[in-house]
Amino acid sequence: MAEKRNIFLVGPMGAGKSTIGRHIADQLHLEFFDSDQEIERRTGADIAWVFDIEGEEGFRKREETVISDLTEKQGIVLATGGGSVISKEVRNKLSARGIVVYLETPIEKQVARTQRDKRRPLLQTGEDSRKILEDLAEQRNHLYSEVADIVVRTDEQSAKVVANQIIDKLDF
């Protein structure tokens, strides 16, 4: 029997990785995982608490472990955290163990999608969220591109339309 392929979604916060990932998993009959939800499940605490107690460094270590574990599975769709690509180890595992899809998202969309979300510790600093998102884009967008097998823009389309575009581009 052929080995089941994995699909890993990368991109900034507010790109729609979890929503789009669920659509892809449903249509392809694959198991869906969200690395942030898996961290919360394993720690028994939400991401904001992990950030408060362990800082970003502690959170990133947990994220590396979770992504390493999840990418060893077969036939999954994984929505990664926006900052997971900072880790070279994570980028290598994503590249080696599946098809990486970068959900390219304009800053305006990210601002609109994240403005009321209190579950994003990097945006809870009291600073201007647009400036934070722009700084993160500058630090991370080249890493998303570097690791991506497929790039899809998420501009004005619904999550279902984007999911279908990705499925059409997959070599399954």
mmCIF file of the C-alpha atoms, coordinates in Angstrom:
data_MODEL
# 
_entry.id   MODEL 
# 
loop_
_atom_site.group_PDB 
_atom_site.id 
_atom_site.type_symbol 
_atom_site.label_atom_id 
_atom_site.label_alt_id 
_atom_site.label_comp_id 
_atom_site.label_asym_id 
_atom_site.label_entity_id 
_atom_site.label_seq_id 
_atom_site.pdbx_PDB_ins_code 
_atom_site.Cartn_x 
_atom_site.Cartn_y 
_atom_site.Cartn_z 
_atom_site.occupancy 
_atom_site.B_iso_or_equiv 
_atom_site.pdbx_formal_charge 
_atom_site.auth_seq_id 
_atom_site.auth_comp_id 
_atom_site.auth_asym_id 
_atom_site.auth_atom_id 
_atom_site.pdbx_PDB_model_num 
ATOM 1   C CA . MET A 1 1   ? 0.000   0.000  0.000  1.00 0.00 ? 1   MET A CA 1 
ATOM 2   C CA . ALA A 1 2   ? 1.275   3.494  -0.837 1.00 0.00 ? 2   ALA A CA 1 
ATOM 3   C CA . GLU A 1 3   ? 2.517   5.625  2.004  1.00 0.00 ? 3   GLU A CA 1 
ATOM 4   C CA . LYS A 1 4   ? 0.093   8.374  2.991  1.00 0.00 ? 4   LYS A CA 1 
ATOM 5   C CA . ARG A 1 5   ? 1.386   11.877 2.411  1.00 0.00 ? 5   ARG A CA 1 
ATOM 6   C CA . ASN A 1 6   ? 1.341   14.738 4.890  1.00 0.00 ? 6   ASN A CA 1 
ATOM 7   C CA . ILE A 1 7   ? 0.317   18.334 4.298  1.00 0.00 ? 7   ILE A CA 1 
ATOM 8   C CA . PHE A 1 8   ? 1.832   21.001 6.522  1.00 0.00 ? 8   PHE A CA 1 
ATOM 9   C CA . LEU A 1 9   ? 0.440   24.541 6.515  1.00 0.00 ? 9   LEU A CA 1 
ATOM 10  C CA . VAL A 1 10  ? 2.752   27.443 7.361  1.00 0.00 ? 10  VAL A CA 1 
ATOM 11  C CA . GLY A 1 11  ? 2.166   31.172 7.370  1.00 0.00 ? 11  GLY A CA 1 
ATOM 12  C CA . PRO A 1 12  ? 1.555   34.116 9.660  1.00 0.00 ? 12  PRO A CA 1 
ATOM 13  C CA . MET A 1 13  ? -1.043  34.320 12.394 1.00 0.00 ? 13  MET A CA 1 
ATOM 14  C CA . GLY A 1 14  ? -4.415  35.105 10.897 1.00 0.00 ? 14  GLY A CA 1 
ATOM 15  C CA . ALA A 1 15  ? -3.624  33.308 7.624  1.00 0.00 ? 15  ALA A CA 1 
ATOM 16  C CA . GLY A 1 16  ? -6.366  30.745 8.260  1.00 0.00 ? 16  GLY A CA 1 
ATOM 17  C CA . LYS A 1 17  ? -4.093  27.718 8.706  1.00 0.00 ? 17  LYS A CA 1 
ATOM 18  C CA . SER A 1 18  ? -6.417  25.915 11.123 1.00 0.00 ? 18  SER A CA 1 
ATOM 19  C CA . THR A 1 19  ? -9.646  26.628 9.257  1.00 0.00 ? 19  THR A CA 1 
ATOM 20  C CA . ILE A 1 20  ? -8.189  25.821 5.831  1.00 0.00 ? 20  ILE A CA 1 
ATOM 21  C CA . GLY A 1 21  ? -6.407  22.771 7.261  1.00 0.00 ? 21  GLY A CA 1 
ATOM 22  C CA . ARG A 1 22  ? -9.676  21.346 8.583  1.00 0.00 ? 22  ARG A CA 1 
ATOM 23  C CA . HIS A 1 23  ? -11.300 21.759 5.142  1.00 0.00 ? 23  HIS A CA 1 
ATOM 24  C CA . ILE A 1 24  ? -8.377  19.978 3.451  1.00 0.00 ? 24  ILE A CA 1 
ATOM 25  C CA . ALA A 1 25  ? -8.385  17.158 6.011  1.00 0.00 ? 25  ALA A CA 1 
ATOM 26  C CA . ASP A 1 26  ? -12.155 16.670 5.648  1.00 0.00 ? 26  ASP A CA 1 
ATOM 27  C CA . GLN A 1 27  ? -12.034 16.547 1.853  1.00 0.00 ? 27  GLN A CA 1 
ATOM 28  C CA . LEU A 1 28  ? -9.009  14.237 1.659  1.00 0.00 ? 28  LEU A CA 1 
ATOM 29  C CA . HIS A 1 29  ? -10.120 12.095 4.635  1.00 0.00 ? 29  HIS A CA 1 
ATOM 30  C CA . LEU A 1 30  ? -6.934  12.823 6.569  1.00 0.00 ? 30  LEU A CA 1 
ATOM 31  C CA . GLU A 1 31  ? -6.450  13.480 10.268 1.00 0.00 ? 31  GLU A CA 1 
ATOM 32  C CA . PHE A 1 32  ? -6.140  17.166 11.234 1.00 0.00 ? 32  PHE A CA 1 
ATOM 33  C CA . PHE A 1 33  ? -3.796  18.575 13.871 1.00 0.00 ? 33  PHE A CA 1 
ATOM 34  C CA . ASP A 1 34  ? -3.063  22.109 15.037 1.00 0.00 ? 34  ASP A CA 1 
ATOM 35  C CA . SER A 1 35  ? 0.329   22.435 16.747 1.00 0.00 ? 35  SER A CA 1 
ATOM 36  C CA . ASP A 1 36  ? -0.918  25.126 19.169 1.00 0.00 ? 36  ASP A CA 1 
ATOM 37  C CA . GLN A 1 37  ? -3.910  23.003 20.195 1.00 0.00 ? 37  GLN A CA 1 
ATOM 38  C CA . GLU A 1 38  ? -1.628  20.007 20.661 1.00 0.00 ? 38  GLU A CA 1 
ATOM 39  C CA . ILE A 1 39  ? 0.672   22.071 22.927 1.00 0.00 ? 39  ILE A CA 1 
ATOM 40  C CA . GLU A 1 40  ? -2.378  23.117 24.962 1.00 0.00 ? 40  GLU A CA 1 
ATOM 41  C CA . ARG A 1 41  ? -3.581  19.509 25.151 1.00 0.00 ? 41  ARG A CA 1 
ATOM 42  C CA . ARG A 1 42  ? -0.189  18.259 26.330 1.00 0.00 ? 42  ARG A CA 1 
ATOM 43  C CA . THR A 1 43  ? 0.431   21.025 28.872 1.00 0.00 ? 43  THR A CA 1 
ATOM 44  C CA . GLY A 1 44  ? -3.148  21.326 30.085 1.00 0.00 ? 44  GLY A CA 1 
ATOM 45  C CA . ALA A 1 45  ? -2.797  25.094 29.755 1.00 0.00 ? 45  ALA A CA 1 
ATOM 46  C CA . ASP A 1 46  ? -3.424  27.660 27.060 1.00 0.00 ? 46  ASP A CA 1 
ATOM 47  C CA . ILE A 1 47  ? -0.678  29.156 24.907 1.00 0.00 ? 47  ILE A CA 1 
ATOM 48  C CA . ALA A 1 48  ? -0.829  32.514 26.694 1.00 0.00 ? 48  ALA A CA 1 
ATOM 49  C CA . TRP A 1 49  ? -0.105  30.772 30.023 1.00 0.00 ? 49  TRP A CA 1 
ATOM 50  C CA . VAL A 1 50  ? 2.843   28.870 28.518 1.00 0.00 ? 50  VAL A CA 1 
ATOM 51  C CA . PHE A 1 51  ? 4.221   32.187 27.193 1.00 0.00 ? 51  PHE A CA 1 
ATOM 52  C CA . ASP A 1 52  ? 3.707   33.870 30.598 1.00 0.00 ? 52  ASP A CA 1 
ATOM 53  C CA . ILE A 1 53  ? 5.420   31.103 32.568 1.00 0.00 ? 53  ILE A CA 1 
ATOM 54  C CA . GLU A 1 54  ? 8.103   29.874 30.156 1.00 0.00 ? 54  GLU A CA 1 
ATOM 55  C CA . GLY A 1 55  ? 8.523   32.839 27.822 1.00 0.00 ? 55  GLY A CA 1 
ATOM 56  C CA . GLU A 1 56  ? 8.720   32.578 24.061 1.00 0.00 ? 56  GLU A CA 1 
ATOM 57  C CA . GLU A 1 57  ? 11.846  30.403 24.280 1.00 0.00 ? 57  GLU A CA 1 
ATOM 58  C CA . GLY A 1 58  ? 10.092  27.786 26.432 1.00 0.00 ? 58  GLY A CA 1 
ATOM 59  C CA . PHE A 1 59  ? 7.081   27.847 24.150 1.00 0.00 ? 59  PHE A CA 1 
ATOM 60  C CA . ARG A 1 60  ? 9.284   27.370 21.048 1.00 0.00 ? 60  ARG A CA 1 
ATOM 61  C CA . LYS A 1 61  ? 10.952  24.320 22.644 1.00 0.00 ? 61  LYS A CA 1 
ATOM 62  C CA . ARG A 1 62  ? 7.536   22.779 23.261 1.00 0.00 ? 62  ARG A CA 1 
ATOM 63  C CA . GLU A 1 63  ? 6.489   23.666 19.709 1.00 0.00 ? 63  GLU A CA 1 
ATOM 64  C CA . GLU A 1 64  ? 9.592   21.974 18.258 1.00 0.00 ? 64  GLU A CA 1 
ATOM 65  C CA . THR A 1 65  ? 8.833   18.776 20.184 1.00 0.00 ? 65  THR A CA 1 
ATOM 66  C CA . VAL A 1 66  ? 5.157   18.740 19.194 1.00 0.00 ? 66  VAL A CA 1 
ATOM 67  C CA . ILE A 1 67  ? 5.892   19.378 15.510 1.00 0.00 ? 67  ILE A CA 1 
ATOM 68  C CA . SER A 1 68  ? 8.629   16.745 15.528 1.00 0.00 ? 68  SER A CA 1 
ATOM 69  C CA . ASP A 1 69  ? 6.187   14.207 16.997 1.00 0.00 ? 69  ASP A CA 1 
ATOM 70  C CA . LEU A 1 70  ? 3.281   15.108 14.710 1.00 0.00 ? 70  LEU A CA 1 
ATOM 71  C CA . THR A 1 71  ? 5.345   15.109 11.510 1.00 0.00 ? 71  THR A CA 1 
ATOM 72  C CA . GLU A 1 72  ? 6.280   11.479 12.185 1.00 0.00 ? 72  GLU A CA 1 
ATOM 73  C CA . LYS A 1 73  ? 2.646   10.499 11.596 1.00 0.00 ? 73  LYS A CA 1 
ATOM 74  C CA . GLN A 1 74  ? 1.360   9.558  8.147  1.00 0.00 ? 74  GLN A CA 1 
ATOM 75  C CA . GLY A 1 75  ? -1.660  10.987 6.365  1.00 0.00 ? 75  GLY A CA 1 
ATOM 76  C CA . ILE A 1 76  ? -2.153  14.154 8.387  1.00 0.00 ? 76  ILE A CA 1 
ATOM 77  C CA . VAL A 1 77  ? -2.820  17.814 7.790  1.00 0.00 ? 77  VAL A CA 1 
ATOM 78  C CA . LEU A 1 78  ? -0.930  19.994 10.281 1.00 0.00 ? 78  LEU A CA 1 
ATOM 79  C CA . ALA A 1 79  ? -1.545  23.688 10.910 1.00 0.00 ? 79  ALA A CA 1 
ATOM 80  C CA . THR A 1 80  ? 1.683   25.024 12.427 1.00 0.00 ? 80  THR A CA 1 
ATOM 81  C CA . GLY A 1 81  ? 2.117   28.053 14.645 1.00 0.00 ? 81  GLY A CA 1 
ATOM 82  C CA . GLY A 1 82  ? 3.139   31.235 12.835 1.00 0.00 ? 82  GLY A CA 1 
ATOM 83  C CA . GLY A 1 83  ? 6.559   31.322 14.496 1.00 0.00 ? 83  GLY A CA 1 
ATOM 84  C CA . SER A 1 84  ? 7.393   27.638 14.162 1.00 0.00 ? 84  SER A CA 1 
ATOM 85  C CA . VAL A 1 85  ? 9.506   28.276 11.046 1.00 0.00 ? 85  VAL A CA 1 
ATOM 86  C CA . ILE A 1 86  ? 12.020  30.228 13.137 1.00 0.00 ? 86  ILE A CA 1 
ATOM 87  C CA . SER A 1 87  ? 13.484  26.845 14.077 1.00 0.00 ? 87  SER A CA 1 
ATOM 88  C CA . LYS A 1 88  ? 15.753  25.331 11.427 1.00 0.00 ? 88  LYS A CA 1 
ATOM 89  C CA . GLU A 1 89  ? 14.964  21.905 12.928 1.00 0.00 ? 89  GLU A CA 1 
ATOM 90  C CA . VAL A 1 90  ? 11.235  22.474 12.394 1.00 0.00 ? 90  VAL A CA 1 
ATOM 91  C CA . ARG A 1 91  ? 11.785  23.693 8.823  1.00 0.00 ? 91  ARG A CA 1 
ATOM 92  C CA . ASN A 1 92  ? 13.899  20.613 8.060  1.00 0.00 ? 92  ASN A CA 1 
ATOM 93  C CA . LYS A 1 93  ? 11.300  18.216 9.499  1.00 0.00 ? 93  LYS A CA 1 
ATOM 94  C CA . LEU A 1 94  ? 8.443   19.887 7.643  1.00 0.00 ? 94  LEU A CA 1 
ATOM 95  C CA . SER A 1 95  ? 10.369  19.731 4.351  1.00 0.00 ? 95  SER A CA 1 
ATOM 96  C CA . ALA A 1 96  ? 11.464  16.121 4.830  1.00 0.00 ? 96  ALA A CA 1 
ATOM 97  C CA . ARG A 1 97  ? 8.160   14.699 6.025  1.00 0.00 ? 97  ARG A CA 1 
ATOM 98  C CA . GLY A 1 98  ? 5.463   16.233 3.850  1.00 0.00 ? 98  GLY A CA 1 
ATOM 99  C CA . ILE A 1 99  ? 4.257   18.858 1.421  1.00 0.00 ? 99  ILE A CA 1 
ATOM 100 C CA . VAL A 1 100 ? 4.576   22.353 2.875  1.00 0.00 ? 100 VAL A CA 1 
ATOM 101 C CA . VAL A 1 101 ? 1.958   24.922 1.879  1.00 0.00 ? 101 VAL A CA 1 
ATOM 102 C CA . TYR A 1 102 ? 2.603   28.600 2.631  1.00 0.00 ? 102 TYR A CA 1 
ATOM 103 C CA . LEU A 1 103 ? -0.595  30.601 3.110  1.00 0.00 ? 103 LEU A CA 1 
ATOM 104 C CA . GLU A 1 104 ? 0.558   34.027 2.007  1.00 0.00 ? 104 GLU A CA 1 
ATOM 105 C CA . THR A 1 105 ? -1.586  36.676 3.681  1.00 0.00 ? 105 THR A CA 1 
ATOM 106 C CA . PRO A 1 106 ? -1.500  40.490 3.437  1.00 0.00 ? 106 PRO A CA 1 
ATOM 107 C CA . ILE A 1 107 ? -0.970  42.448 6.662  1.00 0.00 ? 107 ILE A CA 1 
ATOM 108 C CA . GLU A 1 108 ? -4.450  44.040 6.306  1.00 0.00 ? 108 GLU A CA 1 
ATOM 109 C CA . LYS A 1 109 ? -6.072  40.601 6.427  1.00 0.00 ? 109 LYS A CA 1 
ATOM 110 C CA . GLN A 1 110 ? -3.966  39.559 9.406  1.00 0.00 ? 110 GLN A CA 1 
ATOM 111 C CA . VAL A 1 111 ? -4.944  42.718 11.318 1.00 0.00 ? 111 VAL A CA 1 
ATOM 112 C CA . ALA A 1 112 ? -8.634  42.175 10.552 1.00 0.00 ? 112 ALA A CA 1 
ATOM 113 C CA . ARG A 1 113 ? -8.545  38.485 11.518 1.00 0.00 ? 113 ARG A CA 1 
ATOM 114 C CA . THR A 1 114 ? -6.542  38.885 14.733 1.00 0.00 ? 114 THR A CA 1 
ATOM 115 C CA . GLN A 1 115 ? -7.772  42.195 16.186 1.00 0.00 ? 115 GLN A CA 1 
ATOM 116 C CA . ARG A 1 116 ? -10.255 40.659 18.641 1.00 0.00 ? 116 ARG A CA 1 
ATOM 117 C CA . ASP A 1 117 ? -8.337  37.457 19.316 1.00 0.00 ? 117 ASP A CA 1 
ATOM 118 C CA . LYS A 1 118 ? -6.995  37.437 22.874 1.00 0.00 ? 118 LYS A CA 1 
ATOM 119 C CA . ARG A 1 119 ? -5.272  34.059 22.408 1.00 0.00 ? 119 ARG A CA 1 
ATOM 120 C CA . ARG A 1 120 ? -2.236  35.450 20.578 1.00 0.00 ? 120 ARG A CA 1 
ATOM 121 C CA . PRO A 1 121 ? 0.456   36.334 23.129 1.00 0.00 ? 121 PRO A CA 1 
ATOM 122 C CA . LEU A 1 122 ? 2.683   38.214 20.681 1.00 0.00 ? 122 LEU A CA 1 
ATOM 123 C CA . LEU A 1 123 ? -0.172  40.654 20.044 1.00 0.00 ? 123 LEU A CA 1 
ATOM 124 C CA . GLN A 1 124 ? -1.002  41.191 23.729 1.00 0.00 ? 124 GLN A CA 1 
ATOM 125 C CA . THR A 1 125 ? 1.980   43.433 24.469 1.00 0.00 ? 125 THR A CA 1 
ATOM 126 C CA . GLY A 1 126 ? 0.073   46.709 24.282 1.00 0.00 ? 126 GLY A CA 1 
ATOM 127 C CA . GLU A 1 127 ? 2.002   47.739 21.175 1.00 0.00 ? 127 GLU A CA 1 
ATOM 128 C CA . ASP A 1 128 ? 0.380   48.503 17.827 1.00 0.00 ? 128 ASP A CA 1 
ATOM 129 C CA . SER A 1 129 ? -0.652  45.110 16.430 1.00 0.00 ? 129 SER A CA 1 
ATOM 130 C CA . ARG A 1 130 ? -0.155  46.231 12.814 1.00 0.00 ? 130 ARG A CA 1 
ATOM 131 C CA . LYS A 1 131 ? 3.471   47.176 13.581 1.00 0.00 ? 131 LYS A CA 1 
ATOM 132 C CA . ILE A 1 132 ? 4.017   43.831 15.357 1.00 0.00 ? 132 ILE A CA 1 
ATOM 133 C CA . LEU A 1 133 ? 2.562   41.918 12.388 1.00 0.00 ? 133 LEU A CA 1 
ATOM 134 C CA . GLU A 1 134 ? 4.733   43.915 9.962  1.00 0.00 ? 134 GLU A CA 1 
ATOM 135 C CA . ASP A 1 135 ? 7.855   43.169 12.038 1.00 0.00 ? 135 ASP A CA 1 
ATOM 136 C CA . LEU A 1 136 ? 6.967   39.468 12.219 1.00 0.00 ? 136 LEU A CA 1 
ATOM 137 C CA . ALA A 1 137 ? 6.374   39.405 8.445  1.00 0.00 ? 137 ALA A CA 1 
ATOM 138 C CA . GLU A 1 138 ? 9.810   40.911 7.884  1.00 0.00 ? 138 GLU A CA 1 
ATOM 139 C CA . GLN A 1 139 ? 11.415  38.263 10.115 1.00 0.00 ? 139 GLN A CA 1 
ATOM 140 C CA . ARG A 1 140 ? 9.447   35.247 8.911  1.00 0.00 ? 140 ARG A CA 1 
ATOM 141 C CA . ASN A 1 141 ? 8.058   35.609 5.361  1.00 0.00 ? 141 ASN A CA 1 
ATOM 142 C CA . HIS A 1 142 ? 11.340  34.549 3.733  1.00 0.00 ? 142 HIS A CA 1 
ATOM 143 C CA . LEU A 1 143 ? 11.370  31.448 5.973  1.00 0.00 ? 143 LEU A CA 1 
ATOM 144 C CA . TYR A 1 144 ? 7.829   30.508 4.911  1.00 0.00 ? 144 TYR A CA 1 
ATOM 145 C CA . SER A 1 145 ? 8.869   30.892 1.262  1.00 0.00 ? 145 SER A CA 1 
ATOM 146 C CA . GLU A 1 146 ? 12.081  28.927 1.815  1.00 0.00 ? 146 GLU A CA 1 
ATOM 147 C CA . VAL A 1 147 ? 10.288  25.900 3.250  1.00 0.00 ? 147 VAL A CA 1 
ATOM 148 C CA . ALA A 1 148 ? 7.223   25.975 0.964  1.00 0.00 ? 148 ALA A CA 1 
ATOM 149 C CA . ASP A 1 149 ? 6.501   23.504 -1.817 1.00 0.00 ? 149 ASP A CA 1 
ATOM 150 C CA . ILE A 1 150 ? 3.304   25.391 -2.695 1.00 0.00 ? 150 ILE A CA 1 
ATOM 151 C CA . VAL A 1 151 ? 2.396   29.050 -2.097 1.00 0.00 ? 151 VAL A CA 1 
ATOM 152 C CA . VAL A 1 152 ? -1.269  30.109 -2.031 1.00 0.00 ? 152 VAL A CA 1 
ATOM 153 C CA . ARG A 1 153 ? -2.557  33.624 -1.408 1.00 0.00 ? 153 ARG A CA 1 
ATOM 154 C CA . THR A 1 154 ? -5.492  33.854 1.002  1.00 0.00 ? 154 THR A CA 1 
ATOM 155 C CA . ASP A 1 155 ? -6.625  37.370 0.054  1.00 0.00 ? 155 ASP A CA 1 
ATOM 156 C CA . GLU A 1 156 ? -10.366 37.635 -0.572 1.00 0.00 ? 156 GLU A CA 1 
ATOM 157 C CA . GLN A 1 157 ? -11.263 33.982 -0.830 1.00 0.00 ? 157 GLN A CA 1 
ATOM 158 C CA . SER A 1 158 ? -13.129 31.796 1.613  1.00 0.00 ? 158 SER A CA 1 
ATOM 159 C CA . ALA A 1 159 ? -11.272 29.089 3.508  1.00 0.00 ? 159 ALA A CA 1 
ATOM 160 C CA . LYS A 1 160 ? -13.108 26.448 1.477  1.00 0.00 ? 160 LYS A CA 1 
ATOM 161 C CA . VAL A 1 161 ? -12.012 28.004 -1.846 1.00 0.00 ? 161 VAL A CA 1 
ATOM 162 C CA . VAL A 1 162 ? -8.386  28.217 -0.667 1.00 0.00 ? 162 VAL A CA 1 
ATOM 163 C CA . ALA A 1 163 ? -8.549  24.596 0.540  1.00 0.00 ? 163 ALA A CA 1 
ATOM 164 C CA . ASN A 1 164 ? -9.808  23.513 -2.889 1.00 0.00 ? 164 ASN A CA 1 
ATOM 165 C CA . GLN A 1 165 ? -7.024  25.463 -4.617 1.00 0.00 ? 165 GLN A CA 1 
ATOM 166 C CA . ILE A 1 166 ? -4.461  23.662 -2.449 1.00 0.00 ? 166 ILE A CA 1 
ATOM 167 C CA . ILE A 1 167 ? -6.010  20.262 -3.118 1.00 0.00 ? 167 ILE A CA 1 
ATOM 168 C CA . ASP A 1 168 ? -5.925  20.993 -6.868 1.00 0.00 ? 168 ASP A CA 1 
ATOM 169 C CA . LYS A 1 169 ? -2.185  21.753 -6.620 1.00 0.00 ? 169 LYS A CA 1 
ATOM 170 C CA . LEU A 1 170 ? -1.327  18.648 -4.593 1.00 0.00 ? 170 LEU A CA 1 
ATOM 171 C CA . ASP A 1 171 ? 0.302   15.725 -6.258 1.00 0.00 ? 171 ASP A CA 1 
ATOM 172 C CA . PHE A 1 172 ? -1.896  13.094 -4.543 1.00 0.00 ? 172 PHE A CA 1 
# 
